[in-house]
Amino acid sequence: MSSQLLPVASLSTTPRSSLSPSSSRIQHTLAQRTHIPAHVYKHPAAILLELCTSMEELHQIIPLIIKNGLYEEHLFQTKLVSLFCKYGSLTEATRVFEPIENKNDALYHTMLKGYAQNSSIFDGLSFYCRMIEDGVQPVVYNFTYLLKGCGENCLVKNGKQVHAQLILNGHEGDVYAMTCVVNMYAKCRLIDDAHKAFVRLPERDLVSWNTIIAGYAQNGFAGRAIELVSQMQVEQLKPDPITIISVLPAVALLDMYLKCGSLSTARVIFDKMSVRNVVSWNIMIDGYAESGDSMESLILFQKMLDDGIKPTGVTIMAALHACADSGDLSRGQFLHRLANELGLQNDIPLTNSLISMYSKCKQIEIAGKLFKNMKEKTRVSWNTMILGYAQNGRVIEALNHFRDMKLENIEPDSFTMVSIISAISESSILLQAKWIHGVVIRSFLVRNVFVKTSLVDMYAKCGAISIARKLFDLMDEKHITTWNAMIDGHSRFIKEGVRYFSIMKEKYAVDPTMDHYGAMVDLLGRSGRLQEAWDFILKMPVEPGVNIFGAMLGACRIHKNVKFGEMAAERLFKLNPTDGGYYVLLANLYASVSMWDKVNEIRTKMERKGIVKTPGFSSVDLGNEVHSFYSGSSWHSDSKKIYDFLETLIEKIKGAGYVADMDLMRDVEDDVEEHMVSVHSEKLAIAYGLLNTRPGKTIHIRKNLRVCGDCHNATKFISLVEKREIIVRDLHRFHHFKDGICSCGDYW
């Protein structure tokens, strides 16, 4: 059932004192009293109702009430409604309630309690609206019932509306009611909002402390729950058994060991626990996901389901984290279906996790739909979507969402900046890099170590190594990712990169991550030290990932080393069997040494497995517009002008010594071969850039795949004859062309 919000009309109840006596609505009041004759309240049937303990007994008493003509008495009507609600029979309660002509307020409050406790929360919310329309003044416990239902069903918007009604009706000073607000937000996994409500309580009693402590524990923050127990004692309140049960010492131990990085010890404690509740499962599943062991995290999640433990939103978010990191789309889709079955489709944090999972699994369109359909978007939602577009190379969409976020008056934080900076890094446009650097400074986020690290990485990828190095040297604090950014940005300086890698561990006691190992394999491999790179891989203290063997295969393509290339490709196809890019890279390696049978073998294998090569395109940024080109494309409005200019340009660089590289072409006539390589997307983008910029201006090009050998060679000659600096950012690195030379030293 979709979320049902309280009608606007019901959000502003009219104060009782302002109602006109001539109002057509009945003015209900708790003060209404009906004289009850002694023979009524002393009647045996009334006494039997007081002693009634079951629905069966109640049905035996009703004939006695009717027989003695007591059914129309208010006392009996109120008691019957109350008992039917108590025993969960709202149908019979309604049957008694509706025909009553002069309903007093107590009847309405009893019915609302019945709806809130025994029916759908949406029925309870609807009855509340009817109650207001009938002129009944709500009392404080009406709101506590509704808040409980909203919390149990994770109805954030409805919960916020009930919270607002509570305040509008003057109950913000009621400690118990406001504690119910704390509980509602905690149950909806908005623990920060729960804490805000907690600190605003007029006074904090034992119940309110237990509520916030349980909220943190149930949301997976056992360490914070322990801190609150200590804080509670500072305020002269002693923990009771409820406090201790809420904290769960074994769970706190699990959390403590995990926070200290001792996953194996935490697992021993977990395995020895005689009773494991959902919180302990959540902590372990999330612990494995956070440590990078996605497989064990998902195995544990499946074991939890097999043991009959019902997962919570926190459980599913932890498992989604594991799916995102491992690229396990099918398991992620299963979790999505499970979340819907559990009624969590409107849960904001969980939806954010789904967006992240789909983005990392390269299903950005699904992620975008989820984001678009969110009824309420938090800052985290915007950050997740912007990062998703950045991770998928959708720079324009990332920038557009960053703009829309600001238009919605949501201020960016450090996570927003890291996300948008990573998107701009992909575009490698220095002008945009300087723009976002300015935005960071104006947002007072420039001191954040993660933002600074992203800026270092961005400038390095834009080819502005000197700016990147200056920012790096000015940093007082350097995170592990900062070192990686600098090692990767100085990738053409082999000795310096190796030195950075060494002093990370020896001087600064920073343990290398998979990204650092990948950068080292890339450094050694591209410089031709392939045996050394392979030995480095074999000696790694952790299992090498896709990026390691991808760097190795790329280096083998450069140096035409089939032996190591096949070894790297074999491991890649096991780790990532559906990525067409690696198949194409191996085929290009075979083609470079004229092993055409092997090329055909790879192509056949790709067709059989349904693996498709990603279409290559190049883009050039001019002013506020990005122009994209595919090889041989002709739909651009200036196509004729571009091709005419490119034809002249090719003849010009031929005169300077350029010869088309057609090593990868086969069974094509020479003149056709030359034409095919001359209209590659990089050349079209460069030609358009030259046509539309003033002489001497640097041109920035972005290629979504690795730049081909012929385009790399042609761009060197273009930079020479046109006297232009051309910066090309391909899938793996930047190329800074100037005076006929590329910064990569022809190793990429």
C-alpha positions in Angstrom: 0.0 0.0 0.0 1.4 3.4 -0.9 2.2 5.9 1.8 -0.9 8.0 2.8 -0.3 11.5 4.1 -2.6 13.4 6.4 -4.9 15.7 4.4 -3.9 19.4 4.5 -7.2 20.3 6.1 -6.5 18.1 9.1 -3.1 19.7 9.7 -4.5 22.8 11.4 -7.0 22.0 14.1 -9.2 24.9 15.2 -8.7 25.7 18.9 -11.8 24.7 20.9 -12.3 28.2 22.2 -12.7 29.6 18.7 -15.6 27.4 17.7 -18.8 29.3 17.3 -21.7 28.1 19.4 -23.8 28.0 16.3 -21.4 25.7 14.6 -23.2 22.9 12.7 -20.7 20.4 14.1 -21.2 18.7 17.4 -18.7 20.2 20.0 -17.2 17.1 21.6 -15.3 17.5 24.9 -13.8 15.2 27.4 -15.8 17.1 30.0 -19.1 15.8 28.6 -20.8 13.7 31.2 -23.9 11.7 31.1 -25.8 10.9 34.2 -25.5 7.2 34.8 -28.2 5.8 37.0 -27.0 3.6 39.9 -29.0 0.6 38.5 -26.9 0.8 35.3 -23.3 0.9 36.6 -24.2 -1.5 39.4 -25.9 -3.9 37.1 -24.4 -7.4 37.0 -23.7 -7.0 33.3 -21.5 -4.0 33.9 -19.6 -5.9 36.6 -19.2 -8.8 34.2 -17.7 -6.5 31.5 -15.2 -5.2 34.0 -14.2 -8.8 34.7 -14.2 -9.9 31.1 -10.9 -11.5 29.9 -11.6 -12.8 26.4 -13.6 -12.4 23.2 -15.5 -15.6 24.0 -16.6 -14.3 27.4 -17.6 -10.9 25.8 -19.9 -12.7 23.3 -21.5 -14.5 26.2 -22.2 -11.2 28.1 -23.7 -9.3 25.1 -27.0 -11.1 25.1 -27.4 -10.3 28.8 -26.9 -6.6 28.0 -29.4 -6.6 25.2 -32.0 -8.6 27.2 -31.9 -6.1 30.0 -32.2 -3.1 27.6 -28.8 -1.7 28.4 -27.3 -1.7 24.9 -28.2 2.0 24.3 -26.5 3.1 27.6 -23.3 5.2 27.0 -21.5 3.2 29.7 -22.1 -0.1 27.9 -21.4 1.3 24.5 -18.1 2.8 25.6 -17.1 -0.4 27.3 -18.0 -2.6 24.4 -16.0 -0.5 21.9 -13.1 -0.6 24.3 -13.2 -4.4 24.7 -13.7 -5.1 21.0 -10.7 -2.9 20.2 -8.7 -4.6 23.0 -9.4 -8.1 21.6 -8.6 -6.9 18.0 -12.1 -7.0 16.5 -12.4 -3.6 14.9 -15.3 -4.7 12.7 -17.5 -5.3 15.8 -16.1 -2.2 17.5 -17.2 -0.2 14.4 -20.6 -1.9 14.4 -21.2 -0.6 17.9 -19.5 2.9 17.4 -21.2 4.0 14.1 -24.9 4.0 15.1 -24.3 6.0 18.3 -25.8 9.4 17.8 -24.2 11.5 20.4 -20.6 10.1 20.5 -18.5 11.5 23.2 -14.7 12.2 22.8 -13.8 9.1 24.8 -15.4 6.9 22.1 -13.3 8.5 19.4 -10.1 8.1 21.4 -10.9 4.5 22.1 -11.5 3.8 18.4 -8.3 5.6 17.3 -6.4 3.4 19.8 -8.0 0.3 18.3 -7.1 1.3 14.7 -3.5 2.2 15.7 -2.9 -1.0 17.5 -4.9 -3.6 15.5 -5.3 -2.3 12.0 -3.2 -0.8 9.3 -1.5 2.5 10.4 -3.1 4.1 7.4 -6.5 3.3 8.8 -5.4 4.9 12.0 -4.3 8.0 10.2 -7.6 8.2 8.3 -9.6 7.8 11.5 -7.5 10.7 13.0 -8.5 12.9 10.1 -12.2 11.9 10.6 -11.9 12.7 14.3 -10.6 16.2 13.5 -13.4 16.8 10.9 -16.0 15.7 13.5 -14.7 18.4 15.9 -13.0 16.1 18.4 -10.0 17.7 20.2 -7.1 15.2 20.1 -5.4 14.2 23.4 -1.8 13.5 23.8 -2.0 9.7 23.7 -3.7 9.8 20.3 -0.3 11.0 18.9 1.7 8.4 20.8 -0.3 5.6 19.2 0.2 7.1 15.7 3.9 7.7 16.2 4.4 4.1 17.3 2.7 2.9 14.1 4.6 5.2 11.8 7.9 4.0 13.4 7.1 0.4 13.1 6.2 0.9 9.4 9.1 3.3 8.6 6.7 6.0 7.4 9.0 9.0 7.7 6.7 11.6 6.2 3.6 10.5 8.1 5.7 10.4 11.3 6.9 14.0 10.7 3.3 15.1 10.2 2.2 13.5 13.4 5.2 15.1 15.1 4.0 18.5 13.8 0.4 17.8 15.0 1.7 17.0 18.4 3.4 20.4 18.6 0.5 22.3 17.1 -1.7 20.8 19.8 0.6 22.1 22.5 2.1 18.8 23.7 5.8 19.5 23.0 6.3 19.8 26.8 5.1 16.2 27.3 8.2 14.1 28.0 6.5 10.7 27.2 5.0 12.0 23.9 8.3 13.5 22.8 10.1 10.3 23.8 7.7 8.6 21.3 8.9 11.0 18.7 12.5 9.9 19.5 11.5 6.3 19.1 9.7 6.9 15.8 12.7 8.5 14.2 15.0 5.8 15.5 12.7 3.1 14.1 12.7 4.9 10.7 16.5 4.7 10.9 16.9 8.5 11.1 19.0 8.3 14.2 20.4 11.9 13.8 16.8 13.2 13.9 16.1 11.0 16.8 19.0 12.4 18.7 17.9 16.0 17.8 14.5 15.3 19.3 16.2 13.7 22.4 18.4 16.7 23.2 15.3 19.0 22.9 13.3 17.1 25.5 12.2 19.4 28.4 13.6 16.8 30.7 15.2 13.4 30.1 14.0 10.6 32.3 15.0 6.9 32.3 12.5 6.0 29.6 13.8 8.6 27.2 17.4 7.6 27.8 16.6 3.9 27.2 14.8 4.9 24.0 17.7 6.8 22.5 20.2 4.1 23.7 18.1 1.3 22.1 17.8 3.4 18.9 21.5 3.7 18.5 22.0 0.0 19.3 19.3 -1.2 16.9 20.7 1.0 14.1 24.1 -0.7 14.4 25.9 2.0 16.5 26.6 -0.1 19.6 29.7 2.0 20.4 27.7 5.2 20.6 25.0 3.4 22.7 27.7 2.5 25.2 28.9 6.2 25.3 25.3 7.3 26.0 25.1 4.9 29.0 28.1 6.6 30.4 26.6 10.1 29.7 23.4 9.0 31.3 25.2 8.2 34.6 26.9 11.6 34.5 23.4 13.1 34.6 22.7 11.0 37.9 20.5 8.4 36.2 21.3 4.7 36.9 20.9 2.1 34.1 18.1 -0.4 34.7 17.6 -3.9 33.2 16.0 -2.3 30.1 19.2 -0.2 29.6 21.4 -3.3 29.8 19.2 -5.3 27.4 19.2 -2.4 25.0 23.0 -2.2 24.9 23.6 -5.9 24.7 27.2 -6.3 26.0 28.1 -9.0 23.5 27.0 -6.8 20.6 29.1 -3.9 22.0 32.1 -6.2 22.2 31.5 -7.1 18.6 31.3 -3.5 17.6 34.4 -2.6 19.6 36.6 -5.3 18.1 35.4 -4.4 14.6 36.1 -0.7 15.1 39.6 -1.7 16.3 40.2 -3.7 13.1 40.1 -7.1 14.8 37.5 -8.9 12.6 38.8 -12.4 13.4 38.3 -11.8 17.2 34.8 -10.4 16.6 33.9 -13.5 14.6 35.1 -15.8 17.4 32.8 -13.9 19.8 29.9 -13.9 17.4 30.3 -17.7 16.8 30.2 -18.3 20.5 27.1 -16.3 21.2 24.3 -18.6 22.4 21.6 -16.2 21.2 22.2 -13.9 18.2 19.7 -11.2 17.5 19.3 -9.1 14.4 21.7 -6.4 15.8 24.6 -8.9 16.2 24.0 -10.2 12.7 23.9 -6.7 11.3 27.2 -5.7 13.0 29.0 -8.8 11.6 27.6 -8.5 8.1 28.5 -4.8 8.0 31.9 -5.5 9.5 32.8 -7.9 6.7 31.5 -5.4 4.1 33.4 -2.5 5.5 36.6 -4.6 5.6 36.3 -5.4 1.9 35.4 -9.1 2.4 32.2 -8.8 0.4 31.9 -12.6 -0.2 32.0 -13.4 3.5 29.5 -10.6 4.2 27.0 -12.1 1.7 27.6 -15.6 3.0 26.8 -14.5 6.5 23.7 -12.7 5.2 22.4 -15.8 3.5 23.1 -17.8 6.7 21.0 -15.3 8.7 18.1 -15.8 6.3 18.5 -19.6 6.6 18.4 -19.3 10.4 15.0 -17.6 10.1 16.1 -14.2 11.3 14.1 -11.4 9.7 16.4 -8.8 8.2 16.0 -5.1 8.9 16.8 -2.2 6.7 20.2 -2.0 8.4 20.9 -5.6 7.4 19.9 -5.0 3.8 22.0 -1.8 3.6 25.1 -3.7 4.8 24.5 -6.5 2.3 24.0 -3.9 -0.5 27.3 -2.4 0.4 28.9 -5.9 -0.2 27.1 -6.2 -3.5 28.2 -2.8 -4.6 31.9 -3.5 -3.8 31.8 -6.9 -5.5 29.7 -5.9 -8.4 27.2 -8.6 -7.6 24.2 -7.2 -9.5 22.0 -10.3 -9.3 22.3 -10.5 -5.5 21.7 -6.7 -5.3 18.5 -7.1 -7.3 17.4 -9.9 -4.9 18.0 -7.5 -2.0 16.0 -4.8 -3.8 13.0 -7.3 -4.1 13.4 -8.3 -0.5 13.3 -4.7 0.7 10.1 -4.2 -1.2 8.6 -7.3 0.3 9.5 -6.0 3.8 7.7 -2.7 3.0 10.9 -0.7 3.0 10.5 0.9 -0.5 10.1 4.3 1.0 13.0 4.0 3.4 15.4 6.9 2.5 18.7 5.5 3.7 18.0 2.1 2.1 17.1 3.7 -1.2 20.4 5.6 -1.0 22.1 2.3 -0.6 20.3 0.9 -3.6 21.3 3.9 -5.7 24.9 3.3 -4.7 24.7 -0.4 -5.5 23.2 0.0 -9.0 25.7 2.8 -9.8 28.7 0.6 -8.9 27.2 -2.3 -10.8 27.0 0.0 -13.9 23.2 0.2 -13.9 23.2 4.0 -13.7 19.8 4.3 -15.4 18.1 2.2 -12.7 19.9 4.3 -10.1 18.7 7.5 -11.7 15.0 6.2 -11.7 15.2 5.4 -8.0 16.5 8.8 -7.3 13.9 10.6 -9.4 11.1 8.7 -7.7 12.2 9.5 -4.2 9.5 11.6 -2.5 12.1 13.1 -0.1 15.7 13.5 -1.0 18.4 14.1 1.7 21.9 15.5 1.2 23.1 11.9 1.3 20.7 11.1 -1.6 22.1 13.9 -3.7 25.7 13.0 -2.9 25.1 9.3 -3.8 23.5 10.1 -7.1 26.2 12.6 -8.1 28.9 10.1 -7.2 27.1 7.4 -9.2 27.1 9.6 -12.3 30.8 10.3 -11.7 31.7 6.6 -11.3 29.9 5.9 -14.6 31.6 8.7 -16.6 28.4 10.7 -16.8 30.0 14.1 -16.1 27.3 16.2 -17.5 24.6 14.5 -15.4 26.8 14.8 -12.3 27.3 18.6 -12.9 23.5 19.0 -13.6 22.6 17.3 -10.4 25.1 19.4 -8.5 23.4 22.5 -9.9 19.9 21.2 -9.1 21.0 20.3 -5.5 22.0 23.9 -4.9 18.8 25.2 -6.5 16.9 23.0 -3.9 18.8 25.0 -1.2 20.7 21.9 -0.1 24.2 23.0 0.9 27.0 20.7 -0.3 29.3 19.1 2.2 32.7 17.5 1.9 31.2 14.3 0.4 29.4 16.3 -2.2 32.6 18.0 -3.2 34.6 14.8 -3.4 31.9 13.4 -5.6 31.7 16.3 -8.0 35.5 16.7 -8.1 35.8 13.0 -9.1 33.3 13.7 -11.9 35.4 16.7 -13.2 38.5 14.5 -12.9 37.0 12.2 -15.5 36.4 15.2 -17.9 40.1 16.3 -17.4 39.1 19.9 -18.3 41.4 22.3 -16.5 38.9 25.2 -16.7 36.3 23.2 -14.8 38.9 22.0 -12.3 39.8 25.6 -11.4 36.0 26.4 -11.2 35.3 23.7 -8.7 38.4 24.5 -6.7 37.0 28.0 -6.3 33.6 26.6 -5.2 35.4 24.5 -2.6 37.2 27.6 -1.3 34.0 29.6 -1.1 32.3 26.7 0.7 35.0 26.7 3.4 35.7 23.0 2.7 39.3 23.4 1.5 40.8 22.3 4.7 39.1 18.9 4.6 41.8 16.2 3.9 39.5 14.2 1.6 38.5 17.2 -0.4 42.2 18.3 -0.7 43.1 14.7 -1.8 40.4 14.9 -4.5 41.8 18.2 -5.7 45.3 16.7 -6.0 44.0 13.8 -8.0 41.9 16.0 -10.2 44.7 18.4 -11.1 47.0 15.4 -11.8 44.4 13.9 -14.1 43.9 17.2 -15.9 47.7 17.3 -16.6 48.4 20.1 -14.2 51.1 18.1 -12.3 52.8 21.2 -10.9 49.5 22.4 -9.3 48.8 18.9 -7.9 52.3 18.7 -6.4 52.0 22.2 -4.9 48.7 21.3 -3.2 50.2 18.0 -2.0 53.2 19.7 -0.4 51.0 22.3 1.3 48.9 19.6 3.0 49.4 19.3 6.8 47.6 16.0 6.9 48.0 13.3 4.3 45.5 10.4 4.1 46.3 7.1 2.5 44.4 8.1 -0.6 46.5 11.3 -0.9 49.6 9.2 -1.4 47.9 7.1 -4.0 46.8 10.2 -5.9 50.3 11.5 -5.9 51.9 8.2 -6.9 49.4 7.9 -9.8 49.9 11.6 -10.8 53.7 11.2 -11.1 53.4 7.9 -13.0 55.8 9.0 -15.7 58.5 9.5 -13.0 59.3 5.8 -12.2 61.9 6.3 -9.5 59.9 9.0 -7.7 56.7 6.9 -7.8 58.6 3.9 -6.3 60.1 6.1 -3.6 56.6 7.4 -2.6 55.4 3.8 -2.4 58.3 2.8 -0.1 58.2 5.8 2.3 54.5 5.3 2.7 55.1 2.2 4.7 58.6 2.8 6.1 58.4 6.4 7.1 54.7 7.0 7.6 53.4 3.5 8.6 50.6 3.7 6.0 49.6 0.3 4.7 49.2 0.2 0.9 45.7 -0.5 -0.5 44.8 -2.3 -3.8 44.9 1.1 -5.6 48.5 1.6 -4.5 49.5 -1.8 -5.7 47.7 -1.1 -9.0 49.6 2.1 -9.4 53.0 0.3 -8.9 52.2 -2.4 -11.4 51.2 0.3 -13.9 54.5 2.2 -13.2 56.7 -0.8 -13.6 54.8 -2.3 -16.5 54.6 0.8 -18.7 58.3 1.4 -18.2 59.0 -2.1 -19.7 59.9 -3.8 -16.5 57.3 -6.5 -17.0 59.1 -9.3 -15.2 59.6 -7.0 -12.2 55.9 -6.1 -12.4 54.8 -9.7 -12.5 57.1 -10.6 -9.6 55.6 -7.7 -7.7 52.1 -9.1 -8.2 53.1 -12.6 -7.0 54.6 -11.1 -3.9 51.6 -9.0 -2.9 50.4 -9.8 0.6 46.8 -9.6 -0.5 44.9 -11.3 -3.4 45.4 -9.1 -6.5 42.2 -7.5 -7.9 41.0 -6.6 -11.4 42.9 -3.3 -11.5 46.2 -5.2 -10.9 45.9 -7.5 -13.9 44.2 -4.8 -16.0 47.4 -2.6 -15.5 49.6 -5.6 -16.4 47.6 -6.4 -19.6 47.8 -2.8 -20.7 51.5 -2.8 -20.2 51.9 -6.0 -22.2 49.9 -4.4 -25.1 52.3 -1.5 -25.1 55.4 -3.7 -25.2 53.8 -6.5 -27.3 54.5 -9.1 -24.7 52.1 -12.0 -25.4 53.4 -14.3 -22.6 52.7 -12.0 -19.7 49.6 -10.6 -21.5 48.0 -14.0 -21.7 48.8 -14.7 -18.1 47.2 -11.5 -17.0 44.2 -11.9 -19.3 43.5 -15.4 -17.9 43.2 -14.0 -14.4 41.1 -11.1 -15.6 38.5 -13.3 -17.4 38.0 -15.3 -14.2 37.6 -12.1 -12.0 35.5 -10.1 -14.5 34.2 -12.4 -17.3 31.8 -9.9 -18.8 34.0 -6.8 -19.3 34.5 -6.5 -23.1 37.3 -4.0 -22.7 39.8 -6.6 -21.6 38.9 -9.0 -24.5 39.5 -6.1 -26.9 42.8 -5.3 -25.2 44.0 -8.9 -25.6 42.8 -8.9 -29.2 44.8 -5.7 -29.9 47.9 -7.3 -28.3 47.5 -10.3 -30.7 46.9 -8.0 -33.7 50.0 -5.9 -32.8 52.2 -9.1 -33.4 50.1 -10.3 -36.4 48.5 -13.3 -34.5 45.3 -13.0 -36.5 44.0 -16.5 -35.7 44.1 -15.5 -32.0 42.3 -12.2 -32.8 39.5 -14.2 -34.6 39.4 -16.6 -31.6 38.8 -13.7 -29.2 36.1 -12.1 -31.4 34.3 -15.5 -31.7 34.5 -15.9 -27.9 33.0 -12.5 -27.4 30.1 -13.2 -29.8 29.4 -16.6 -28.2 29.3 -15.0 -24.7 27.3 -12.0 -25.9 30.0 -9.6 -24.8 29.9 -6.2 -26.6 32.7 -3.7 -26.9 31.9 -0.3 -25.5 31.6 2.3 -28.4 34.5 4.8 -28.3 33.8 8.5 -28.3 35.8 11.7 -27.7 34.6 15.0 -26.4 36.0 18.6 -26.5 34.9 21.3 -24.1 34.3 24.7 -25.7 33.0 27.5 -23.5 29.9 26.1 -21.7 29.3 23.3 -24.2 30.7 19.8 -24.6 30.8 18.4 -28.1 31.1 14.6 -28.5 32.2 12.6 -31.5 32.1 9.0 -32.5 34.4 7.5 -35.2 33.1 8.4 -38.6 30.1 10.2 -37.1 28.5 12.9 -39.3 25.5 14.2 -37.4 27.3 17.3 -36.0 26.0 20.5 -37.5 29.5 21.4 -38.6 30.4 18.0 -40.0 31.3 19.1 -43.5 33.6 21.9 -42.2 35.2 19.4 -39.7 35.9 16.8 -42.3 37.3 19.3 -44.8 39.6 20.8 -42.2 40.7 17.3 -41.0 41.6 16.2 -44.5 43.8 19.3 -44.9 45.3 18.7 -41.4 46.2 15.0 -42.2 48.0 16.2 -45.3 49.8 18.8 -43.3 51.1 16.4 -40.6 52.0 13.9 -43.4 54.4 16.5 -44.6 55.9 16.7 -41.2 56.6 12.9 -41.2 53.3 11.3 -40.0 52.5 7.9 -41.4 49.1 6.2 -40.5 49.5 3.2 -38.2 47.3 0.4 -39.6 48.8 -2.5 -37.7 45.5 -3.4 -36.2 43.7 -3.4 -39.6 43.4 -6.6 -41.8 41.7 -7.6 -45.1 41.1 -3.9 -46.0 42.5 -2.0 -49.0 45.3 0.5 -48.1 43.4 3.6 -49.0 40.3 2.4 -47.1 42.5 1.6 -44.1 44.0 5.1 -44.1 40.5 6.7 -44.3 39.2 4.6 -41.4 41.9 5.6 -39.0 41.8 9.2 -40.2 38.2 9.7 -38.9 38.7 8.3 -35.4 36.8 10.2 -32.7 39.9 11.7 -31.2 40.9 13.3 -34.5 37.4 14.7 -35.1 37.3 16.2 -31.6 40.8 17.8 -32.1 39.8 19.2 -35.5 36.7 20.8 -34.0 38.7 22.2 -31.2 41.3 23.7 -33.5 38.5 25.2 -35.7 36.8 26.9 -32.8 39.6 28.3 -30.6 42.1 31.1 -31.0 45.7 30.2 -32.0 47.9 29.1 -29.1 45.0 28.1 -26.8 45.3 24.7 -25.1 42.8 22.1 -26.2 41.3 19.5 -23.8 40.0 16.2 -25.1 38.4 13.3 -23.2 38.3 9.8 -24.6 36.2 7.1 -22.9 38.5 4.3 -24.0 42.3 3.9 -24.3 43.6 6.2 -27.0 44.7 4.2 -30.1 48.3 4.2 -31.3 47.6 6.0 -34.6 45.6 8.8 -32.9 48.4 9.1 -30.3 51.0 9.5 -33.0 48.9 11.9 -35.1 48.2 14.1 -32.0 51.9 14.5 -31.5 52.4 15.7 -35.0 49.3 18.0 -34.8 50.7 19.6 -31.6 53.9 20.2 -33.6 52.5 21.7 -36.8 49.7 23.7 -35.1 51.9 24.9 -32.3 49.2 23.9 -29.7 49.2 22.1 -26.4 46.7 19.3 -26.5 45.7 17.4 -23.3 44.0 14.1 -23.8 42.5 12.2 -20.9 41.8 8.6 -21.9 40.4 5.7 -19.8 43.7 5.2 -17.9 45.7 8.5 -17.8 46.3 11.9 -19.3 48.5 12.7 -22.3 50.1 16.2 -22.5 51.1 16.8 -26.1 53.4 19.7 -26.8 55.9 20.4 -29.6 55.5 16.8 -31.0 56.2 15.1 -27.7 53.7 13.3 -25.3 54.2 13.4 -21.5 53.7 9.6 -21.3 56.9 9.0 -23.2 54.9 6.8 -25.7 54.1 4.3 -22.9 50.4 4.0 -22.2 
